[in-house]
Amino acid sequence: DEQNRIRSTIDEYALNVPWWLVNRQRDLQSNEDAHIIGTEVKLTRKDDVSRLASIKTYRGIRHRSGHKVRGQRLRSNGRSGSTLGVQRKK
């Protein structure tokens, strides 16, 4: 009962606020604005990324290869893994 009340409140939230305030604008399947919560966020994000990768967009290719997606530089920033120091000559 309480879950249904919370769910209806969230659904009404998407109808009563401006479109730019919800976290899912113009959904691909329904073409409606919605405010999603919980595991739906992870699932829709995963579906969106896999859709981008399957149609081979630039963003999808970057996601698939593990590079930065939003135009950040790669050479010196965002490095991961262990660091390798400079060795002195003996």
N, CA, C and O atoms as a MOPAC input file, in Angstrom:
PM7 MOZYME 1SCF
protein

 N      0.83300 1    -1.18900 1     0.00000 1
 C      0.00000 1     0.00000 1     0.00000 1
 C      0.87800 1     1.25400 1     0.00000 1
 O      0.66400 1     2.18000 1    -0.78200 1
 N      1.86100 1     1.26100 1     0.88800 1
 C      2.74200 1     2.42200 1     0.95800 1
 C      3.59900 1     2.55100 1    -0.30000 1
 O      3.86600 1     3.66300 1    -0.75700 1
 N      4.02900 1     1.42400 1    -0.86000 1
 C      4.81700 1     1.46300 1    -2.09000 1
 C      3.99900 1     2.04000 1    -3.24000 1
 O      4.51800 1     2.82100 1    -4.03700 1
 N      2.74900 1     1.67000 1    -3.33100 1
 C      1.88700 1     2.21100 1    -4.38700 1
 C      1.69400 1     3.70700 1    -4.21600 1
 O      1.65900 1     4.44600 1    -5.20000 1
 N      1.56800 1     4.16000 1    -2.96600 1
 C      1.39400 1     5.58600 1    -2.70800 1
 C      2.65100 1     6.35700 1    -3.10300 1
 O      2.56500 1     7.43100 1    -3.69900 1
 N      3.80600 1     5.81200 1    -2.77300 1
 C      5.06800 1     6.46600 1    -3.13800 1
 C      5.23400 1     6.48600 1    -4.65100 1
 O      5.64300 1     7.49700 1    -5.22100 1
 N      4.91800 1     5.37000 1    -5.30100 1
 C      5.03600 1     5.28000 1    -6.75900 1
 C      4.11400 1     6.29000 1    -7.44900 1
 O      4.51600 1     6.94000 1    -8.41400 1
 N      2.88100 1     6.42100 1    -6.95500 1
 C      1.95100 1     7.37500 1    -7.56600 1
 C      2.42600 1     8.80600 1    -7.34500 1
 O      2.24800 1     9.65700 1    -8.21600 1
 N      3.03000 1     9.08100 1    -6.18300 1
 C      3.56400 1    10.41600 1    -5.92200 1
 C      4.69500 1    10.74400 1    -6.89200 1
 O      4.78000 1    11.86500 1    -7.39300 1
 N      5.55500 1     9.77900 1    -7.15600 1
 C      6.66600 1    10.00100 1    -8.08700 1
 C      6.14700 1    10.19100 1    -9.50800 1
 O      6.64400 1    11.04500 1   -10.24200 1
 N      5.14500 1     9.39700 1    -9.90000 1
 C      4.57200 1     9.55100 1   -11.23600 1
 C      3.90500 1    10.91000 1   -11.39900 1
 O      4.00200 1    11.52900 1   -12.45900 1
 N      3.23100 1    11.37300 1   -10.36000 1
 C      2.60700 1    12.69700 1   -10.41100 1
 C      3.66300 1    13.79600 1   -10.42600 1
 O      3.44900 1    14.85800 1   -11.01100 1
 N      4.79000 1    13.54700 1    -9.78800 1
 C      5.88000 1    14.52400 1    -9.76200 1
 C      6.32200 1    14.86800 1   -11.17700 1
 O      6.55200 1    16.03400 1   -11.49700 1
 N      6.43900 1    13.85800 1   -12.01600 1
 C      6.87600 1    14.09100 1   -13.39600 1
 C      5.86000 1    14.92000 1   -14.17300 1
 O      6.22400 1    15.61900 1   -15.11800 1
 N      4.60400 1    14.84700 1   -13.78600 1
 C      3.57300 1    15.61600 1   -14.48200 1
 C      3.47100 1    17.04900 1   -13.97600 1
 O      3.03200 1    17.93400 1   -14.71100 1
 N      3.87100 1    17.28900 1   -12.72500 1
 C      3.65600 1    18.59500 1   -12.10400 1
 C      4.87100 1    19.50900 1   -12.12400 1
 O      4.75300 1    20.67700 1   -11.75400 1
 N      6.01700 1    19.02600 1   -12.53700 1
 C      7.21400 1    19.86800 1   -12.57300 1
 C      7.62400 1    20.09800 1   -14.02600 1
 O      7.17700 1    19.37000 1   -14.91200 1
 N      8.46900 1    21.10100 1   -14.28400 1
 C      8.93100 1    21.33500 1   -15.65700 1
 C      9.73200 1    20.15600 1   -16.19600 1
 O     10.25400 1    19.35200 1   -15.42400 1
 N      9.82700 1    20.05400 1   -17.50500 1
 C     10.49100 1    18.92000 1   -18.14500 1
 C     11.96300 1    18.83800 1   -17.79300 1
 O     12.52700 1    17.74400 1   -17.74900 1
 N     12.59900 1    19.98100 1   -17.54200 1
 C     14.02900 1    19.96900 1   -17.28100 1
 C     14.36900 1    19.55000 1   -15.85300 1
 O     15.54600 1    19.44400 1   -15.50700 1
 N     13.35500 1    19.30900 1   -15.02100 1
 C     13.59100 1    18.93300 1   -13.63400 1
 C     13.47600 1    17.43200 1   -13.39600 1
 O     13.81300 1    16.95600 1   -12.31200 1
 N     13.00900 1    16.68200 1   -14.38100 1
 C     12.93500 1    15.22700 1   -14.23200 1
 C     14.20100 1    14.60200 1   -14.80800 1
 O     14.89100 1    15.22500 1   -15.61400 1
 N     14.50800 1    13.37000 1   -14.39600 1
 C     15.77600 1    12.78000 1   -14.81000 1
 C     15.66200 1    11.90000 1   -16.04600 1
 O     16.64300 1    11.25800 1   -16.42200 1
 N     14.52100 1    11.84700 1   -16.68000 1
 C     14.37000 1    11.07100 1   -17.92000 1
 C     13.47900 1    11.86200 1   -18.87100 1
 O     12.25900 1    11.69800 1   -18.86700 1
 N     14.08700 1    12.72000 1   -19.68400 1
 C     13.31300 1    13.52500 1   -20.61400 1
 C     13.14300 1    12.78900 1   -21.93400 1
 O     14.09100 1    12.20100 1   -22.45500 1
 N     11.94700 1    12.82400 1   -22.46100 1
 C     11.60400 1    12.22600 1   -23.76000 1
 C     12.17300 1    10.81900 1   -23.89200 1
 O     13.08200 1    10.57200 1   -24.68500 1
 N     11.63100 1     9.91700 1   -23.11400 1
 C     12.05100 1     8.52100 1   -23.13400 1
 C     11.91400 1     7.95700 1   -24.54400 1
 O     10.98100 1     8.31500 1   -25.26300 1
 N     12.82400 1     7.08700 1   -24.94300 1
 C     12.83400 1     6.57900 1   -26.31400 1
 C     11.59900 1     5.75200 1   -26.65500 1
 O     11.06500 1     5.85800 1   -27.75900 1
 N     11.14100 1     4.92600 1   -25.70800 1
 C      9.99000 1     4.07500 1   -25.99600 1
 C      8.67100 1     4.83700 1   -25.89800 1
 O      7.82000 1     4.72000 1   -26.78000 1
 N      8.49700 1     5.61700 1   -24.82900 1
 C      7.20100 1     6.25800 1   -24.59900 1
 C      7.15600 1     7.71100 1   -25.05500 1
 O      6.06900 1     8.27200 1   -25.20000 1
 N      8.29900 1     8.32600 1   -25.28000 1
 C      8.39500 1     9.73100 1   -25.67600 1
 C      7.75100 1    10.65600 1   -24.64600 1
 O      7.20800 1    11.70300 1   -24.99800 1
 N      7.81500 1    10.26500 1   -23.37500 1
 C      7.26000 1    11.07100 1   -22.29500 1
 C      8.35500 1    11.37400 1   -21.28300 1
 O      9.37600 1    10.68900 1   -21.22400 1
 N      8.12300 1    12.42100 1   -20.48300 1
 C      9.03700 1    12.74600 1   -19.40200 1
 C      8.69100 1    11.88300 1   -18.19700 1
 O      7.51500 1    11.69400 1   -17.88700 1
 N      9.69900 1    11.36100 1   -17.52100 1
 C      9.47100 1    10.51900 1   -16.35100 1
 C     10.58000 1    10.75700 1   -15.34100 1
 O     11.67500 1    11.19900 1   -15.68800 1
 N     10.27800 1    10.45700 1   -14.09600 1
 C     11.27500 1    10.53900 1   -13.04000 1
 C     11.47400 1     9.13300 1   -12.51200 1
 O     10.58900 1     8.58300 1   -11.85600 1
 N     12.63100 1     8.54500 1   -12.79200 1
 C     12.86900 1     7.15500 1   -12.42200 1
 C     13.74800 1     7.09200 1   -11.18400 1
 O     14.56000 1     7.98400 1   -10.93800 1
 N     13.57800 1     6.01700 1   -10.40000 1
 C     14.32900 1     5.86700 1    -9.15700 1
 C     14.81400 1     4.43400 1    -9.02800 1
 O     14.34600 1     3.53800 1    -9.73100 1
 N     15.75100 1     4.23300 1    -8.12700 1
 C     16.19300 1     2.89000 1    -7.77000 1
 C     16.94200 1     2.18000 1    -8.87900 1
 O     17.77800 1     2.76700 1    -9.56600 1
 N     16.62600 1     0.90200 1    -9.03800 1
 C     17.33800 1     0.09100 1   -10.02200 1
 C     16.96300 1     0.46200 1   -11.45300 1
 O     17.68300 1     0.12800 1   -12.39400 1
 N     15.83500 1     1.15200 1   -11.61500 1
 C     15.44700 1     1.59400 1   -12.96200 1
 C     16.50000 1     2.51300 1   -13.55900 1
 O     16.73100 1     2.49700 1   -14.76900 1
 N     17.14000 1     3.31500 1   -12.71400 1
 C     18.16400 1     4.24300 1   -13.19500 1
 C     19.32000 1     3.46300 1   -13.81000 1
 O     19.77300 1     3.77900 1   -14.91000 1
 N     19.79900 1     2.43800 1   -13.09400 1
 C     20.91100 1     1.64000 1   -13.60800 1
 C     20.52500 1     0.89300 1   -14.87300 1
 O     21.30600 1     0.82600 1   -15.82200 1
 N     19.32500 1     0.33400 1   -14.89100 1
 C     18.89800 1    -0.44200 1   -16.05500 1
 C     18.73300 1     0.43300 1   -17.29100 1
 O     19.15400 1     0.04900 1   -18.38200 1
 N     18.12500 1     1.60200 1   -17.13100 1
 C     17.94200 1     2.47500 1   -18.29000 1
 C     19.27600 1     3.02600 1   -18.77700 1
 O     19.48200 1     3.17300 1   -19.98200 1
 N     20.18600 1     3.33400 1   -17.84700 1
 C     21.51200 1     3.80800 1   -18.23800 1
 C     22.25000 1     2.73000 1   -19.02900 1
 O     22.87500 1     3.01500 1   -20.05100 1
 N     22.17200 1     1.48500 1   -18.54400 1
 C     22.82100 1     0.37300 1   -19.23400 1
 C     22.20900 1     0.16200 1   -20.61400 1
 O     22.93100 1    -0.07600 1   -21.58200 1
 N     20.88200 1     0.24700 1   -20.71400 1
 C     20.21500 1     0.09600 1   -22.00500 1
 C     20.61300 1     1.20700 1   -22.97000 1
 O     20.83200 1     0.95600 1   -24.15500 1
 N     20.70700 1     2.43900 1   -22.46400 1
 C     21.08200 1     3.56500 1   -23.31700 1
 C     22.50000 1     3.40600 1   -23.86000 1
 O     22.75200 1     3.64300 1   -25.04200 1
 N     23.42000 1     3.00400 1   -22.98900 1
 C     24.81000 1     2.83900 1   -23.41500 1
 C     24.93000 1     1.69500 1   -24.41400 1
 O     25.65800 1     1.80600 1   -25.40100 1
 N     24.22100 1     0.59700 1   -24.16500 1
 C     24.29800 1    -0.53000 1   -25.10500 1
 C     23.65300 1    -0.17200 1   -26.44200 1
 O     24.09300 1    -0.65600 1   -27.48500 1
 N     22.61900 1     0.66700 1   -26.42500 1
 C     22.00400 1     1.11800 1   -27.67800 1
 C     22.97700 1     1.98800 1   -28.46100 1
 O     23.10000 1     1.84800 1   -29.67700 1
 N     23.67300 1     2.89300 1   -27.75900 1
 C     24.66400 1     3.73300 1   -28.42800 1
 C     25.78500 1     2.89100 1   -29.02600 1
 O     26.25200 1     3.16700 1   -30.13100 1
 N     26.21400 1     1.86600 1   -28.29600 1
 C     27.29000 1     1.01000 1   -28.79600 1
 C     26.82200 1     0.17100 1   -29.97700 1
 O     27.59300 1    -0.07700 1   -30.90500 1
 N     25.56600 1    -0.26800 1   -29.95000 1
 C     25.08900 1    -1.13700 1   -31.03200 1
 C     24.90100 1    -0.38000 1   -32.34200 1
 O     25.07700 1    -0.95400 1   -33.41600 1
 N     24.54300 1     0.91300 1   -32.26600 1
 C     24.39600 1     1.67800 1   -33.50500 1
 C     25.70100 1     2.37300 1   -33.88600 1
 O     25.75800 1     3.13900 1   -34.84800 1
 N     26.75800 1     2.08500 1   -33.10300 1
 C     28.11800 1     2.54300 1   -33.38400 1
 C     28.24500 1     4.06400 1   -33.49900 1
 O     28.87400 1     4.58000 1   -34.42300 1
 N     27.63500 1     4.77100 1   -32.54000 1
 C     27.84400 1     6.20900 1   -32.47000 1
 C     29.20400 1     6.47700 1   -31.85100 1
 O     29.82600 1     5.57400 1   -31.29200 1
 N     29.66700 1     7.71400 1   -31.94700 1
 C     30.95800 1     8.08200 1   -31.36500 1
 C     30.94500 1     7.82100 1   -29.86900 1
 O     31.88300 1     7.23600 1   -29.32800 1
 N     29.87400 1     8.26000 1   -29.19400 1
 C     29.76700 1     8.04300 1   -27.74700 1
 C     29.73700 1     6.56400 1   -27.40700 1
 O     30.33200 1     6.14900 1   -26.41300 1
 N     29.05600 1     5.76500 1   -28.21000 1
 C     28.98800 1     4.33300 1   -27.95100 1
 C     30.33200 1     3.65800 1   -28.09700 1
 O     30.67900 1     2.77400 1   -27.31300 1
 N     31.09400 1     4.07200 1   -29.10200 1
 C     32.42700 1     3.50400 1   -29.30400 1
 C     33.33700 1     3.88000 1   -28.14500 1
 O     34.11800 1     3.05000 1   -27.67900 1
 N     33.24700 1     5.12700 1   -27.67200 1
 C     34.05500 1     5.55900 1   -26.53000 1
 C     33.67400 1     4.78500 1   -25.26700 1
 O     34.54500 1     4.37700 1   -24.49900 1
 N     32.36600 1     4.58400 1   -25.05400 1
 C     31.92000 1     3.79800 1   -23.90400 1
 C     32.47200 1     2.38000 1   -23.97200 1
 O     32.97700 1     1.85300 1   -22.98100 1
 N     32.37400 1     1.77300 1   -25.13400 1
 C     32.79600 1     0.38200 1   -25.29300 1
 C     34.29900 1     0.22400 1   -25.06300 1
 O     34.73600 1    -0.77000 1   -24.48300 1
 N     35.09100 1     1.20100 1   -25.51400 1
 C     36.54000 1     1.08500 1   -25.35700 1
 C     37.02500 1     1.56900 1   -24.00200 1
 O     38.20000 1     1.39900 1   -23.67600 1
 N     36.14400 1     2.17100 1   -23.20000 1
 C     36.52600 1     2.60800 1   -21.86400 1
 C     37.19000 1     3.96700 1   -21.81300 1
 O     37.78800 1     4.31800 1   -20.79500 1
 N     37.10400 1     4.74200 1   -22.88400 1
 C     37.68800 1     6.07600 1   -22.90400 1
 C     36.70400 1     7.09900 1   -22.37200 1
 O     35.54300 1     6.78700 1   -22.10900 1
 N     37.18100 1     8.32600 1   -22.21500 1
 C     36.31000 1     9.41400 1   -21.78800 1
 C     35.32100 1     9.70900 1   -22.90400 1
 O     35.64400 1     9.57600 1   -24.08400 1
 N     34.11000 1    10.11200 1   -22.52400 1
 C     33.03900 1    10.25600 1   -23.49700 1
 C     32.74200 1    11.71300 1   -23.80200 1
 O     32.37700 1    12.04200 1   -24.93100 1
 N     32.89200 1    12.59400 1   -22.82200 1
 C     32.41000 1    13.96000 1   -22.97200 1
 C     33.47900 1    14.96700 1   -23.37900 1
 O     33.37600 1    16.14500 1   -23.03900 1
 N     34.48800 1    14.52600 1   -24.09200 1
 C     35.45200 1    15.45600 1   -24.66100 1
 C     36.63400 1    15.79100 1   -23.78100 1
 O     37.41300 1    16.68400 1   -24.11400 1
 N     36.78800 1    15.09500 1   -22.65800 1
 C     37.94300 1    15.37300 1   -21.81700 1
 C     39.21000 1    14.87500 1   -22.49800 1
 O     39.16700 1    14.02900 1   -23.39100 1
 N     40.33100 1    15.41700 1   -22.05700 1
 C     41.60200 1    14.98900 1   -22.61900 1
 C     42.02600 1    13.65900 1   -22.00700 1
 O     41.64100 1    13.32400 1   -20.88700 1
 N     42.81900 1    12.91200 1   -22.75600 1
 C     43.18700 1    11.57000 1   -22.32900 1
 C     44.64700 1    11.42700 1   -21.93100 1
 O     44.98400 1    10.57800 1   -21.10600 1
 N     45.50400 1    12.23700 1   -22.49900 1
 C     46.93000 1    11.94500 1   -22.38300 1
 C     47.43700 1    11.99900 1   -20.94300 1
 O     48.16700 1    11.11000 1   -20.50600 1
 N     47.04800 1    13.04100 1   -20.20800 1
 C     47.61700 1    13.17800 1   -18.86700 1
 C     46.58300 1    13.05400 1   -17.75700 1
 O     46.96400 1    12.87700 1   -16.59900 1
 N     45.31200 1    13.13900 1   -18.05600 1
 C     44.29300 1    13.10500 1   -17.01100 1
 C     43.55300 1    11.78000 1   -16.99400 1
 O     43.43500 1    11.10300 1   -18.01500 1
 N     43.06100 1    11.42500 1   -15.82300 1
 C     42.22900 1    10.23800 1   -15.69500 1
 C     42.97500 1     8.94100 1   -15.85300 1
 O     42.40000 1     7.94000 1   -16.28000 1
 N     44.23900 1     8.94200 1   -15.51600 1
 C     45.00100 1     7.70700 1   -15.65900 1
 C     44.64600 1     6.74600 1   -14.54000 1
 O     44.39100 1     7.15400 1   -13.40700 1
 N     44.63200 1     5.48400 1   -14.87000 1
 C     44.34500 1     4.47900 1   -13.85400 1
 C     45.43000 1     3.41900 1   -13.88700 1
 O     46.20900 1     3.34200 1   -14.83600 1
 N     45.47400 1     2.62100 1   -12.86800 1
 C     46.49500 1     1.59300 1   -12.78600 1
 C     47.64500 1     2.03700 1   -11.90800 1
 O     47.64200 1     3.15100 1   -11.38600 1
 N     48.61500 1     1.18000 1   -11.74800 1
 C     49.74200 1     1.50000 1   -10.88000 1
 C     50.70100 1     2.45000 1   -11.58200 1
 O     50.84000 1     2.43100 1   -12.80500 1
 N     51.36100 1     3.28200 1   -10.77700 1
 C     52.31100 1     4.23700 1   -11.33300 1
 C     53.68800 1     3.59900 1   -11.41400 1
 O     54.03000 1     2.71000 1   -10.63300 1
 N     54.45900 1     4.06700 1   -12.36300 1
 C     55.80700 1     3.55100 1   -12.55400 1
 C     56.76700 1     4.71600 1   -12.38800 1
 O     56.74300 1     5.66100 1   -13.17700 1
 N     57.61100 1     4.65400 1   -11.36700 1
 C     58.53400 1     5.74200 1   -11.08700 1
 C     59.75800 1     5.69400 1   -11.98000 1
 O     59.99600 1     4.71100 1   -12.68100 1
 N     60.52300 1     6.76200 1   -11.94400 1
 C     61.75800 1     6.84100 1   -12.71400 1
 C     62.86000 1     6.15300 1   -11.92100 1
 O     62.97600 1     6.37600 1   -10.71600 1
 N     63.66700 1     5.32700 1   -12.56700 1
 C     64.74700 1     4.60000 1   -11.90200 1
 C     66.05900 1     5.36700 1   -12.07200 1
 O     66.35800 1     5.90000 1   -13.14100 1
 N     66.82400 1     5.40600 1   -10.99500 1
 C     68.14000 1     6.04800 1   -11.06700 1
 C     69.15500 1     5.12200 1   -11.70100 1
 O     69.06900 1     3.90000 1   -11.58500 1
 N     70.11700 1     5.72900 1   -12.37300 1
 C     71.19100 1     4.95100 1   -12.98300 1
 C     72.15500 1     4.49000 1   -11.89200 1
 O     72.49900 1     5.27700 1   -11.01000 1
 N     72.59300 1     3.24100 1   -11.93400 1
 C     73.47900 1     2.70800 1   -10.88900 1
 C     74.92800 1     2.83300 1   -11.25800 1
 O     75.79900 1     2.43100 1   -10.48500 1

